[in-house]
Amino acid sequence: MLPIHRLKKAFVPDSVAVIGASDRAGSLGTFVWNGVSNSNRVMQAYPVNPKYKYLGVSPCWPRLADLPVVPDLAVIALPSKYVLDMLAECAEKGVRFVLLATGQEDYTADRLWREEVISTAHRLGIRVIGPESTGLMRPEIGLNVSYWPNLAKTGRVGLICQSGSVTASVLDYAARHCVGFSSVITTGFECDISLAEMVDFLASDPATGVIALHIETLRHPRALYSAIRAAGRSKPVVILKASSSNASRLISTRTATASADKTVLDALIRRAGAVSCSQLEEFLATIEVFSAGRLPRLSGRVAVIANGLGFASLAADSADHCCLEFAQPKAQTQRALAKLIGSPLVLSNPVDLGVTASIEKFALALKTLLEDVRTDGVLVAMSAANGADPIAAATALAAVSQCSYKPVIASWGGRDITLACPASPQEQMLPCVPSARLAAQAFTHLMQFVRNRELRVRPPREGIDTNKCDLVAARAVAMLAQDEKRHRLIESQTEELLRAFGIPAESAHLANNEIQAADIAEAIGFPVAMKLAAAGVAEKTEVGGVALNILSAKEAQEAFVRIRENCTRYAPMAKFRGVIVQSMVRRPNARELSLSMITDPVLGPIIKLGAGGHMGSLMPETAAAVPPIIAPIAEDLIDRSPVAPALGAFRGMPPASRDALVRTIISLSRMAESIPSIAEVIIDPLFVDEDGVLAIDCSVAICARSPMPDDQHSHMTIAPCPIEKILHFKSKFGLMRLRSIKSDDFDALKRLISRISRRSAYMRFHKDASKITDEELIDFTQIDYDRETALCIEDDSTAGPELHAVARLRTVAGTDEAEFGILVEDDCQGNGFGTMLMKRLEQEARARKLKTLTGYIFSENIPMRALMVKLGYANTPCSEDSSMLMYRLTL
């Protein structure tokens, strides 16, 4: 039985007090009380205002202390100068949750005032929604304490917005398209209760099936990522985020927060398993489609049905624009469609039923395509040319779609059927969006969600060994640069850093004059390349700072002089340090890439991959991923990058080594994770061919942060594996070590599962070992370290360590509790492994400030029950399963 979320009474209150409720036109309290008056919970809402005895039929109370009950939630709809006094009254009454409605901007925009409000609330034991929140709704119980007068329809969508105006637009669309909500919440400034906590609440809410978020600014990006990732395990998460530079400037100015780069934010959302929309109409249509609860298969093949050649071509063009894959129906399906249309020349996809196609013909064509195994979803675009009643058409199509698990999305050109029929199409699980373009975009987001989920559970491909990293040497380089007051590493330091992370780099030799340049060139052998070394020059080629194919000492001297003169002429403010001399690399099959690690002001370290060299200037598009990066994420980054097609075989060139590129991406990710003082690494060009990778040119920027990360890796948005606390111990099986589980333990964990008995598997997983899926094992190794702890005991074999015991702790979001699970290999049971793992889990739980540790154990699992008794756990029968016992430890 899951514990109750600590914020449930804030978002699903049994009683509400509206402080400042009024019927005076234009007052804050009037807006909120109008919403309460039009809801079904008016009898559980208590207006508080000494100026009134009644508001409508509701008695109005002069003071909060006079209420006959202690309200679960108090809404303060007063001028901001009264907020601090009202918080004291709320605490005196025993109110635990307060919503601060929209107030006076000269107060709410003041950071010091907001900090004082939250500090006072925390001292009084009150949690605060807002300030600047426009309220919340819970349609299921008829609750509306918001600025919107009409209660939304009950449904499966949990909506959280950072903007009241966006919330109003979503509610207006939902009312016309029959989209229902489990909750509607506006966050305000999130000074206390954060967006992440609200997402956690909706993730645990059984009434919510889809979570829709509007994000203006990321105030707590790490917590939000963790919450979205956890929610995305069981529910789709759809996000609307303004992403243009002008929009970002507007929001940053208003909220006094930095703005994240669009590419970077999209990468984070994708990594969390959510889908991202950039336009309001797209967001609204996507919510409607997800609320129908149908997902396509991973292959994502779509069929298009329309009436009229022009309308069919426009609908197909929309699908093409969204890069959807068109289904290729079976011959049997093609014959059935040809018979239906009455022409042997019919194109099977898109399907043009003719301008005057009847409702029955549409329904039959839809049924035919849904029954085809090569079709994963259908877009229906109906023009008004056939004169059909849109309500009847929607009803007929909904009846057909109900017989299939495949998603069907309808669009009506020029007509909105929901205005005439506000309930039936959506209630029959037929999303009806305004245009074929929006239908195609919504189907694209369905596919993105399915593919994101597949990426999250994709097992690592065997045969990819990560590069060995020498962290001691790498940190020594960073510390030396800081001691020398450098902002960028010099060439020798850069080369040493790359080699410490296993990234091959072409040796660079700095020449201070033309004679030295000639001597270096002769020493390393001709031909050579020469490049400008000057602080303040970003692009060497733009100032004439590169000379290639130098074949003699004389040419080397001339090239040095020319590069120095060009620097003086075209970059007079740059600080000339000399000229770099390198061997002229001859790799005819090399692709030139740009691989970089940058630091986003909001999201921290980011890895980007794109075209390098001269092509990088012409093709500036990049793909991004957020560290820490494992092999499947690195492979996905390569696939999404603009250089992906160039890595395959073409025009007589063999395919480039993707494995080498994957290892390099992972190494760069480890650099970002392990050395916070490295602010930027740009490898451009990075040569990639069939023999591997080679860094030709690299620039590394250093900042003032410590070269050693703190225990929480606070410079990262995604929590990496904690700094190793390895415990070595001796057992009768030899030397063992207890450590944290990592993502690359997947294969070792799979081997452990294959060795355990059927009984042990059943005791831990409640199923036979043969039925434990790779997805479950990946879920055990690719964890969110901010919410979970996973431990293992492995032997100290140098040939290939094997796991012999594993344990896990997972916090229950919104509570002070965590659940644990433990598995010990049969041959190792009775040797204290379980006791060691449990004590380590208890240490972790205390470090997370948890209060209770809970585990569910089969009553027939006598050894585990004995261990629980030994460690002081109390047991109670499990109300949900009589064969289980619930063991709890109060920490």
NULOLO-531404 format. One record per residue: x, y, z of N, C-alpha, C in turn. Coordinates in steps of 0.1 Angstrom, whole numbers, plus 5000, padded with zeros to 4 digits. Layout:
% residues N
XYZXYZXYZ;...
//
This chain:
% residues 891
500849885000500050005000500950125000;500750214990501650334989501150434999;502150505006501850615015501150735008;500450815015499850935010500851045007;500751104995501651214992501451325001;502551385006502451485016501751615011;501551634998500951754993499451724989;498951604992497651574987496551674992;496651715004495651805010495751945004;496951974998497052104991496352104978;496351994971495851984957494451914957;494151834967492851774968492251804982;491951934985491551964998490051925001;489751885013488351865016487651995019;488352095024487752225027488752335024;488152455020489052565015488452695022;489452775026489052915030489553015020;488753105016489153205007489253335015;490453375018490653495026490653625017;489653715019489553825010488453805000;487653705001486553674992485653804991;485153824979484453954978483453944966;482554034965481754044953481854184946;482954254950483254384944483954364931;483454424921484054414907485554454907;486354364902487754384900488654344911;488054304923488954274934489554134932;490654104939491253974938490353864943;489653894954488853794960487553764952;487153854944485953834935486253724925;487353734919487753634908487753494914;488353474926488453344931487153294936;486353384943485053334949484053304938;484153374926483253344915483553194910;484853154910485153024906484552924916;484752954929484152864940482652854939;482052974936480552974936480052884925;480752874914480252794902480752654903;481352614914481852474915480852394923;481152264925480252184933480652174948;481652244952482152234966481952364973;480952444969480752574976480452554991;479852444995479452425009480752385017;481852345010483052315018484052435016;483552545011484452665009483952775018;484852835025484552935036485053075032;484253165028484753305026485053375039;486153445039486653515050486853665047;485953755052486053895049485153965059;485654055068484854115078483854215072;483954245059483054345053481654285049;481554155049480354085045479853995056;478553975056477953865064477553745055;477253775042476953675033477553715019;478053605012478353624998477553524991;476553574984475553484978474753414989;474753284989474053204999475053155010;476253195009477253145018477553245029;477453195041477853285053479353325051;479653455054480953505053481553525067;482753475070483253485083484253605085;484153675096484953795097486453765099;486853645105488253615107488453465105;489653425101489953285099489753205112;490053265123489953195135488453155139;487453225132486053205135485453085127;486253025118485752915110485452795119;484352725115483952605123484952485121;485752485111486652375108488052435105;489052355105490352395101490452355086;490552455077490552425063491852365059;491752265049493052205044493852305036;493152405029493952495021493252635023;494152735025493652875026494252945014;493353015007493653094995493653245000;494853304999494953445003494853534991;493653594989493353684978493253824983;494353874989494454004995495654084989;495654214990496854284986498054234993;499154234986500354164991500954215004;500554335008501154385020500554315033;499354245031498754175042499154035043;499953985034500253845033500953785046;501953865051502653815063501753805075;500953895077499953895088499053775087;498553745075497653635072498253505074;499553495071500253365073500253335088;500453435096500453415111499053365116;498053425110496653375113496453235109;496953195097496753065092497452965101;498652995106499352905115498652895128;498053005133497352995146496052905145;495452905133494252825130494652675128;495952655124496352515121496352485106;496252585097496252565083497652525079;497752415071499152375067499452415052;498452445044498752485030498052615027;498852705020498352835016498652855001;497652904994497852944980497853104980;498953154975499053304974498653344960;497453404958496953444945497753564940;497453604927498053714921497953834929;499153904931499154024940499754144933;500254234941500854354935502254334930;502554364918503754334912504954404919;504754514925505854584932506354504944;505454414949505754324960506254184954;505454124946505753994941507053984933;507354094926508554094918509854114926;509654144939510754174948511254044954;512454004951512953874956513053874971;513453984977513553994992512253974998;511154034993509854014998509453864997;509753804986509353664984510053574994;511353604996512153525005511653545020;511253665023510653685036509353605038;508553605028507253535029507553385031;508453325023508653185024509353145037;510253235042510953215054509953215066;508953305065507953315076507053185075;506653145063505853025062506552905067;507752885064508452765069508652775084;508852885089508952895104507652865111;506552885104505252855109504652725105;505452645098505052515094504052505083;504152605074503152615063503852605049;503252525040503752515027502952605018;503552675008502952775000503052744985;501852764979501752754964501752904960;502752934950502853074946504153134951;504053274953502953364950502753384935;501753464932501353494918500653364911;500153284919499353164914497953214911;497453164900496053204896495053094900;495552994909494652904915494752764910;493852674914493852534911492452484910;492252374903491052304901491252154904;490152084909490151944910488751904905;488551894892487151864887486451744893;487251634896486651514900485851534913;486251624922485551654934484751784933;484751844921484051974919484652094926;485952094927486652204934487252304924;486952434926487552534917487852654926;489152674929489552794936490652854927;490052924917490952984907490253104901;490953174892490453294885489553254873;489353124870488453094859487153054865;486053114859484753104865484152964863;484552894853483852764850484752644854;484152544860484952424864485152344851;486452294850486752214838486052074839;486052014827485451874826486351774833;485851674839486651574846487251484835;488551454837489251364827490551314833;491451274824492751214828493951304827;493751424822494951514820495251594833;496451584838496851674849497651784843;497151904845497752024838498452114849;499752144846500452244855501052344846;500752474849501252584840501952684849;502952744843503652854850503052994846;502052994837501353114832499853104833;499253204839497753204840497153214827;497753294818497153314804497253194796;498353114797498352984790497352894795;497152884809496152804815494752834809;494452964808493153004803492952954788;494052964780493952914766493752764766;494452694774494252544774492852504779;492352574789490952544794489952574783;490152684776489152724766489152614754;490352574750490452474740489852344745;490152304757489652184763488052184764;487552294767486052304768485452274754;486052324744485452304730485752164725;486852104730487251974724487051864734;486351884745485951784754487051714761;488151784763489251724770489051754785;489151644793488951654807490251654815;490151704828491351714836491151654850;492251594855492251544869492551654878;493451744874493851864882494351974872;494152094877494652214870495352294880;496652324878497452394888498252504882;498252624887499252724882500252744893;501452744890502552744900502852874906;502652984898503253114903504753114903;505353174913506753184913507553064919;506752964924507452844929508452874940;508052974949509053004959509152894970;508152814971508152704980507852574974;506552544972506152414965506552434950;507452344946508052354932507252284922;507552314909507052234898507352094899;508552054904508951914905508051844915;507751904926506851844936505451824931;504951924922503651904916503651794907;504651774899504751664890504751534897;505551524908505551404917504151374922;503351474926501951454930501151394919;501151444907500451394896500851254892;502151224893502651094890502050994899;501851024912501250934921499750934922;499151024914497751044914497050944905;496250854910495650744902494550804892;494150934894493150994885493851054873;495151064873495851134862496451024853;496251034840496750944830497851014822;497751144820498651224812499051344819;500351384819500751504826501151604816;500551724816500851834807501451944814;502651994810503352104817503552214807;503352334812503852454805504952514814;506152524807507352574815507852704808;507852804817508452934812509952944816;510252894828511552904833511852784842;513152744842513552634850514152684863;513452674874513952724887514652614894;514252494892514852374899515052264889;516052284879516052194868516452044872;517252034882517651894885516451814891;515751884901514651824907513551794897;513351894887512351874877512651764868;513851744863514251634855513951504862;514351494875514151374882512651334883;511851444886510351414887509751374874;510151444863509651404849510051264846;511251234848511751094845510950984853;510751014866510050924874508550904869;507951024865506551024861506450954847;507450974839507450914825507550764825;507850694836507850554837506450494835;505450574839504150514839503150604831;503450734829502550824823503250914812;502550944801503151034792503251174798;504351244795504551384800504651474787;503851564786503851654774504251794779;505251864773505751984778505652094767;505152214771505152334762506252424768;507152464759508252554764508552654753;508452784757508852894748510352884746;510852884733512252854731512952954722;512353054717513053144708513853244717;514853304711515753394719514953514725;514053564717513253684721512353644733;511753524732510853474743511653454755;512853394753513753374765514153494772;514453604764514853734770513653794778;512453784772511353834779511053764792;511153634792510853554804511953574815;513253584810514353604819514253734826;513853834819513753974824512653974835;511553914832510353914841510653834853;511253724852511353634863512753634870;513653714864515053724870515753594871;515553504861516253374860516853354846;517953284846518653254833517753164825;518053164812517253084802518152974796;517652854795518452744789518352744774;519352704767519352684753518352584748;517652614737516552534732517052394729;518152384722518652244719518952164731;519552234741519952164753518652124761;517652214762516452174769515752064762;515652064749515051954742515751824745;517051824746517851704749517551654763;517351744772517051704786515651644787;514651704780513251654779513251514773;513951504762514051374756514651264765;515751304772516351214781515451174793;514551264797513651234808512451144803;512351124790511251044784510051124781;510051254781508851334778508951384764;507851444759507851504746507651654747;508251724738508251874738507551934727;506752044730506052114719506452264720;506552324709507052464709505852564706;504752514702503552604699502352564707;501552664711500452634719499452544712;499152564699498152474692498652334691;499952314689500552184689500452114703;500652194713500552144727499152094730;498152174726496752144729496352024721;496652014709496351894701496951764706;498251784711498951664716498351614729;497951714738497351674750496051594747;495251644737494051574734494251434729;495251414720495551284715496051194725;496951234734497451154745496351114754;495451204757494351174766493451054762;493551024748492750914743493350774748;494650774752495250654758495650554748;495850584735496350494725497750524721;498650424721499950444716500250354704;501050404694501450324683502550234686;502750134678503950044679505150124675;506350064679507650134677507850164662;507350074653507550104639506950224634;505850274639505250404637504750424623;504250324616503750344602502350394602;502150504595500850574596500150564582;498850554582498050564570497150684571;496850744559496150874558494850844549;493750884555492450874547491951014546;491451054533490951184531489851174519;489051274518488151284506488551394497;488951364485489351464476490851464474;491351474461492751464458493551574465;492951694464493751804470493851794485;492751754492492751744506493651624511;493651514503494451404506495951434505;496251514494497651554492498151644503;497351734508497651824519497951744532;497051654534497151574546498451484546;498751434534499951354532501251444533;501151564528502251654529502551694544;501451704552501651734566502351614573;502051494569502651374575504151364570;504351404558505751404552506551504560;506051624562506751734569507151694583;506351604589506751554603507551434602;508051394590508951284588508251144593;506951134592506251014595506450914584;506550784588506750674579505350624574;505150624561503850584556503750434556;502650384560502450234560502250184545;502750064543502650004530501649884532;500349904529499349794532499649674524;499149564530499249434523498449434510;498749334502497949324489496449314491;496149234502494749214505494049344509;494749424516494149554520494049644508;495049644499494949724487493749684478;493549554477492349514469491049554475;491049544488489749584495489549734494;490649814494490449964492490049994478;490649924469490349954454488849914452;488349814458486949774456486049874463;486549924474485750024481485650154473;486750204468486750324460486150304446;486250184441485650164428486650194417;487950184420488950214409490150124412;490650054401491849974403493150054403;493050184401494250264401494450344414;493750294424493850364437495250354443;495750464449496950464457496650424471;497250324476496850264488497150344501;498050444500498350534511499150654506;498550774507497350814513496150764505;494950744511493750694505492850804502;492550824489491550934485490250864482;489250884491487950814490487050884480;487451004475486651074466485951194473;485751304466485251424472483951404479;483051314474481751294480481651174488;482751124493482750994501481751004513;481050904515480050904525480750864539;479950884549480450844563480750694563;479850614557480050474557481250434550;481650504539482850464532484050504540;484050614547485150654557485350544567;484250504573484250404584484850274579;484350234567484850104562486350104558;486750224552488250234549489050234562;488550304572489250304585489350164591;488250084591488249954596489249864588;489349884575490249804567491649824570;492049954572493449994575493849954589;492949964598493249924612493449774613;492849694605492949554606494249504599;494949594592496249554585497349564595;498149454596499249454606500349554602;500349604590501449694586501049834589;499949864595499449994599499550014614;500150114619500250144633499450254638;498850334629497950444633497350504620;496250574622495550634610495250774613;495450864603495051004603493851014593;492751064598491551084590491351234588;491451274575491251414572489951434564;488851494569487651494562487351644558;487151664545486751794540485251804541;484851934542483351964542482751944528;483551904518482951894505481951784503;481951684512481051574511479651604517;479551714524478351754531477851674542;478751584547478351494558478251564571;477351514579477151574593478451534601;479151634606480451594613480151524626;479051544632478751474644478551324641;477751294631477551154627478851094623;479651164615480951114611481851074622;481951164632482751144644482251014651;480951004653480350894660480750764653;480550764640480850644632482350604633;483250704631484650674632485050634646;484450694656484750654670484350504673;483250464667482850324669483750224663;484350264651485350174645486650174653;487150294657488450304664488450234677;487250224684487150154696487450004695;487449954683487649804681489149774679;490049884680491449864678492249934688;493449884691494349954701495150064694;495050074681495850164673495250304674;496150414675495650544676494950594663;493850664664493150724652493050874656;493450954647493351104649492551164638;491451234641490551294630490751444630;490651494618490651644616489651684606;488951794608487951834599488351974594;488451974581488852104574487752204575;488052314582487152424582485952414592;485852294599484752284608485252224621;484552264632484852214645483652144651;483752014650482551934653482251934668;483251974676483051974691482152084695;481952194687481052294691479652254691;479352154681477952104680477751984689;478851914691478651784699479851784710;479551844721480651864731481151744738;480551624736480951514744481251394737;480551354727480651214722481951174716;482551254707483751204700484951174710;485151274719486351244728485951134738;484751124743484451024752484450884746;484350884732484550754725485950734720;486850814726488350794723488650824709;488050924703488450974690488851114691;490151144692490651284692490351354679;489751474680489351554668490151684669;491151704661491951824661491651914649;491952044650491552134640492052124626;493252054624493852054611494651924609;494851884596495751764594497151794598;497651914598498951944603499151914617;498151954625498151934640498051784642;497251714634497051564636498351494634;499151534623500451474620501451504631;501451634637502351664647502051584660;500751574663500351494675500851354674;500651294662501051154660502551144661;503251244656504751244658505151244673;504451314681504751314695504351184702;503351114697503050984702504250894699;504850904687506050824683507250864691;507350994694508551034702508450974716;507250974722507150914735507450764735;506950694725507250554724508750524722;509350604713510850584711511650634723;511250734730511950774742511950664752;510750604753510650494763511450374759;511550344746512450234741513850274744;514250394742515650434744516050414759;515050454768515350434782515650294786;514950204780515150064784515949984774;516750054765517549984755518749924762;519049794761520249734767521449784760;522549804767523849844761524249734751;524749774740525249684730526649624734;526749494733527949424737529049464728;530249464733531449494725531949634725;531249724733531749854734532449874748;533749874748534449894760534750044761;534550104773534850244775536350264777;536750384773538150424775538550424790;539750394793540250404806540550544809;540250594821540450734825541350744837;542350834836543250864846542850994853;541950984863541451104869542451184876;543451114882544451184890545251274881;545651224869546451304860545651414854;544351384851543451494845543251604855;542951574867542751674877544051754880;545151694879546451764881546651874870;546151834857546251934846545352054849;544152024854543252134857543752224868;544252154879544752234890545952324887;546852264878547952344874547552464866;546552454857546052564850545452674859;544752624869544152724878545252794886;546352724890547452784898548152884889;548252854876548852954867547953064862;546753064868545753174865545353164850;545353054844544953034830543453024829;542853074818541453054815541352944804;542452924797542452814787543752734788;543652604786544852524786545752554775;547052544777547952554766547952414759;548652404747548552284739549052164746;550152164753550652044760549652004771;549052094778548052054788546851994782;546352054770545251994764545451854759;546651834753546951694749547051604760;547651644771547751554783546351524789;545451624789544051604794543351504785;543351514772542751424763543251284765;544551274765545151134767544751074780;544551154791544151104804542751034803;541951084793540651024792540550934780;541750894775541750794764541350844750;541350974748541051034735542251054727;542450984716543751004708543751144703;544951204704545151344699546451354692;546451434681547651464674548551564682;549751524683550751604691550851744685;550851844694550951984690552252044696;553052104688554352164692554252314690;554552394700554452534699555852594696;555852674685557052744680556952894683;557952954689557853094693558453184682;559253124673559753204662559953114650;560253174638560353104626561452994626;562553024632563652924633563152804640;562552824651562052714660560952634652;560152704644559152634637559752544626;560852594620561452504610562152384616;562752404628563452294635562352184639;561252234644560252134649559652064637;559452134626558952064614559951954609;561151994609562151894604562251774614;562051794627562151694637560951594636;559751644633558551554633558351504619;558951564609558851514595557851584587;558151614574557251674565556351574559;555151624554554551754555554051784569;553851914572553351954585552152054583;551452074593550352174593550752274604;550552404602550852514611549652594614;549452624627548252694631548552804641;547852914641548053024650547752984664;548553024673548253014688548253154693;546953204696546853344701545553344709;545653404721544453424729543553534723;542353504722541353594716540953564702;541453454696541053424682540253294683;539053304679538153184680538253094667;538353164655538453084643539753124636;540653034636541953054631541953084616;541053014608541053034594540553164590;539753234598539153364594540153474595;541253454602542353554603543653504595;543453404587544653354580545653284589;545153214598546053154608546253004606;546052954594546352814592547052794579;548152714579548852674567549052524566;548652464555548752314554549752274544;550152144545551052084535552352154534;552952194545554252254545555252144542;556052164532556952054527558452074530;558852194535560252224537560452314548;561752324553562052424564561752564560;562152594547561952734542560452764542;559652674537558252694538557652714552;558252644561557852654575558152794581;559352844577559652974582558753084576;558553074563557653164556556253164562;555753034564554453024570554253084583;555353074592555353134605555153284604;556053344595555953494594554653534589;554053464579552753494573551653494584;551653384592550653374602550753484612;551953514616552153624626551653754621;552053784608551553904602550053914600;549453804597547953794596547353824609;547953764620547353794633547453934637;548554004634548654144636547754224628;547454184616546654264607545154244610;544754114611543354084612542754064626;543754054636543254034650544254114659;544254244657545354324664545154314679;543954284685543854284699544154144705;544454044696544753914701546153914707;546453824716547753804722548453694715;549453724707550153624699551053544708;550953414708551753324716552753244708;552553234695553353154686552553084676;553152974670552452894660552652744664;551552674663551552534665551952454653;552852364654553352274643552952134646;552152074637551751934638552051854625;552151724627552251644615550951654606;551151654593550051664584549351524584;548251514590547551384591547051344578;547351214574546851164561545851054564;544651084565543550984567542451014557;542650954545541750994534540250964536;539950874545538550834547537950904559;538750994565538251064577537151154574;536151144583535051244584535351354595;535251474592535551584601534351624609;534351594622533251624631533751734641;532751784648532951874659532251814671;533051784681532551724694532851824705;531951864713532151964723531451934736;531951994746531351994759531252144763;530052194765529852334769529052334782;529052454789528352464801527152564799;525952504800524752594799524552664812;524152784812523952864825522952804834;521952724828520952664836521152514838;521452444828521452304828522852244830;523952324831525252274833525852204821;526752104823527452044812526551984801;526952004788526151954777527151904767;526851794760527651734750526951764736;527751824727527151854714527951784703;527251744692527951674681527451734668;528351764659527951824646529051814636;528951884625529951884615531151964619;532351924615533552004619534252054608;535352124610536152184600535452294593;535752314579535052414572533552384571;533152264570531652234569530952274582;531652284593530952324605530352464604;531052554597530552684595529352684586;529252594576528152594567526952514573;527252414582526252334588526352344603;525852454609525952484623525052394632;524152324626523152244634523952134642;523552114654524152014662523051934669;523451814674522551734683523251744697;522351744707522851754721522451644730;523251614740522851524750523351574764;522651534774523051584788523751474795;525051494800525751394808525051364821;525251244827526251144822525651064811;526551024802526150954789526650814790;525750724787526150584785526050544771;526450424767526550384753525250404745;524050354750522850384742522550524740;522750614750522550754748523550814738;524750764738525750814728525450774714;524950654713524550604700523350684695;522350714703521250794700521650934696;522650994703523151124699523751124685;524551024682525051014668523951004658;522950924661521850904651521051034649;520951114659520251244658521051354652;522351334651523251444646523151454631;523451574626523451594611524551524604;525551464611526651394605526351244604;525251194610525051054610525050984596;524451044586524550984572526050964567;526851064571528251054566529150944573;528650884583529450784590529350644584;528350634576528150504569529050494557;529050374550529850354538529250434526;530050504519529550574507530750604498;530450604485531450634474532750564476;532750444479533950364481534650374494;534150464503534750474516534050374526;534850304534534350214544533650294555;532750234562532050304573533050344584;532750454590533550504601533250424614;534150424623534050344635533150414645;531850374645530950434655531350394669;531850274671532250234684533250334690;534250374682535250464687534650604690;533750644682533050774684532250764697;531550654699530750634712531750644724;532850574723533850574734534250724737;534550794726534950934728533951024734;532651004730531551084736531451044751;531550924754531450874768532650934776;533750944771534950994777534751144780;534251214770533951364772532951384783;531951294783530951304794531551274808;532451184809533151154821533951274826;534551344816535351464819534451564825;533251594819532351684825531851654839;531651524841531151474853532251474864;533451444861534451424871535251554875;535351654865536151764868535351894865;534651944876533752064874534452184869;535752194871536452314867536652324852;536452224845536452224830535152284825;535152404820533952464816533552444801;534552414793534352394779535452314772;535052224764536052144756535452144741;536252194732535752194718536852124710;536452004705537351924696536851944682;537552024674537152054660538352094652;538752004642537951884639538351764647;537451674647537651534652537651444640;538751384637538751284626538151154630;537251094622536650964625536650884612;537350774612537350684601537250534605;537550444596537450304600538450264610;539550344612540550304622540350374636;539350454637539050514650538950664649;539250734660539150884661540450944663;540651064660541851144663541451294664;541751344676541551494678542651574672;542251654662543251734655543451864662;542351934666542452064672541552064684;541952114695541152114707541352234716;540352294721540452404730539652374743;540352404754539752374767539752494776;538552534781538352644790538252594804;538852674813538852644828538152754835;537352714845536652814854537152794868;536552874877537052874891536552764900;535652674895535152564903536252464907;536052394917536952294921537152184911;538352124909538552014900537851884906;537551884918536951764924535451794927;534551714922533051734924532751714939;531651774943531151754956530351624957;529951574968529251444970528051434961;527351544959526051544952526251574937;527451604933527751644919526751754915;526751864923525751964922525952044909;527052034902527252104889526552034878;525951914880525251834870523751844872;523051844860521551844861521051704863;521751604858521351464860522451404869;521951344880522851294890523651174885;524951174885525751054881525850964893;526550854890526850754901527650824912;527250814924527950884935529450844936;530150934941531650914943531850784950;532650694945532750564950533150554965;532350474972532650444986532650294987;533750234981533950094980534350034993;533649934997534049855010534649725006;535849705009536549575006536449485018;536149365016536049265028536449125023;536749045033537148905030535948815033;535748715025534748615027535348475024;534548375027535148235023535248215008;534648305001534748304986535948384981;536648444990537748534986537448674989;538248764983538148904985536948954977;536149034985534849094979534849244980;534049304973533849454975532349494973;531949584981530549634981530649774975;529849794965529949924958528549964952;528450074946527250114939527150044926;525850014922525649964908525750074898;526350034886526450134875525750074863;525650164853524850124841525550014834;526850004834527549894827527549764834;526849754845526649624852525549544847;524949584836523849514830524149364827;525249344820525549204816525849114829;526649174838526949104850525649074858;524749164859523449144866522649034859;522649034846521948934838522548794841;523848784842524448654845524148614859;524048704869523648674882522248614882;521348674875519948624875519848484869;520748464859520748324853521248224862;521948254873522548164882521648134894;520748224897519948204909518848094907;518348034918517347934917515947994914;515047904910513747954908513048014920;513347954932512847994944513348134948;514648154946515248294949514648394940;514448364927513948454918512448494922;511748394926510348414930510248504943;511148474952511148544965511448694963;512248724953512648864950511848934940;511548864929510848924917509448884916;509048784924507648724923507348664909;508448614903508248544890509448454888;509348364878510448284874511548364868;512848324870513948394865513948414850;513448314843513348314828512348424823;511448474832510548574828510948714832;512148724838512648864841513148924828;512649034824512949094811514149184812;514749204800515849304800515449444805;514249474802513749604806513749624822;513449514829513449514843514949534848;515849454842517249464846517849604843;517449664832517949794828517449894838;516149874843515649964853516349954866;517049844868517849824880519249884879;519749894867521149944865521150094861;520150144854520150284849519150354858;519650404870518750454880518950604882;518050664888518150804892518750814906;519950854907520650854919520150954929;519351054924518751144934517551084941;517050974936515850914942516150764947;517250704942517450564944518850534949;519050424955520350374958520350224953;521350184946521450044942522850004945;522949894952524249834957524549694951;525749654951526049524947527349474955;527449344956528649284961529249194950;530449224946531149154935532449094940;532948994934534248934937535349024931;536548994935537649084931538449014920;537848934912538548864901539048964891;540248954887540749044876540348994862;539948864861539548814848538248864844;537348894854536048944851535148934863;535049034871534249024883532848994881;532248914890530848864889530148924901;528848964899528049004910527448884917;527348894931526848784939525648824948;525448954949524349004957524049154952;522749184953522349324949521249364959;521149494960520149554969519749694963;518549734967518049864961517149934971;517250064971516350154979515850254969;514450274970513850374961512950454970;513150584970512250674978510950684971;509850694980508550714975508250864974;508150924962508051064960506951124969;507251244975506251314983506051254997;506951175001506851115014508251105020;508351065033509651045040509950895040;509450815031509650675031510350625019;510950505020511550435009511350295010;511250224998511150084998512450014994;512749895000513949824997513649694991;514649634984514649504979516049444979;516249314981517549254982517549114976;518649084970518848944964520248904966;520448784971521748724974521748584966;522848564959522948444951522848324961;522248214956521948094965523248044972;524348034965525547974971526148074982;525848204981526448294990525548335002;524348275002523448305013523948245026;523648315037524148275051525548315054;526048405046527448455048527548605052;526448665056526448795060526248905049;526148855036526048955026524749045027;523648975031522349045032522449145043;523049115055523249205066524049325062;525149305055525949415050525249515041;524449455032523749535022522649615029;521949555038520849625045521349735054;522449715061523049825069523549935060;524049905048524450015039523250095034;522150025031520850085027520350175038;520450135051519950215062520850345063;522150325061522950445061522550545050;522250495038521850585027520550645031;519650575036518250625040518450745050;519250725060519450825070520150955063;521050925054521751035047520751115039;519651055034518651125026517551185035;517751165049516751225059515451155057;515351025054514150955054513750905068;512550885070512050845083511650695084;511350635073510850495073511450415062;511850295064512350205054511350085054;510850055042509749945041510149845031;509849715034510049605024508949515025;508549445014507449345013508149215011;507849115020508548985020507548875021;507648775013506848655014506848595027;505748555033505748495046506548365046;506648295035507448175035508948195033;509348315031510748355030511448365044;511648245050512048245064513448305066;514448285057515748345060515648505060;514948555050514848705050514048755062;513048685066512248725078513148725090;514048625091514948615102515948735102;516448775090517248895089516549015093;515349035090514549155094514449155109;514149045115514049045130515349085136;516449025131517749055136518049205135;517649275125517949415123516949505129;515949445136514949535143513849585135;513449525124512249565116511049505123;509949585123508649535128507849495116;507049395118506249345106504749355109;503949375098502549375099502049305086;500849245087500249185074500049285063;500249245051500049335040498649325036;497949445036496549445033496149415019;497149425010496849404996497149254991;497949184999498349044996498548965009;497748875011497848795024499048705025;499748685013500948595013502148675017;502048815018503148905021503148955035;504248995040504449065052505149195049;504749305056505349435054506249465066;507549475063508549505074508949645073;508949715084509249855085510249885096;511149985093512050025103511950175104;511750225116511750375118513150415120;513650505112515050555112515250665122;
//
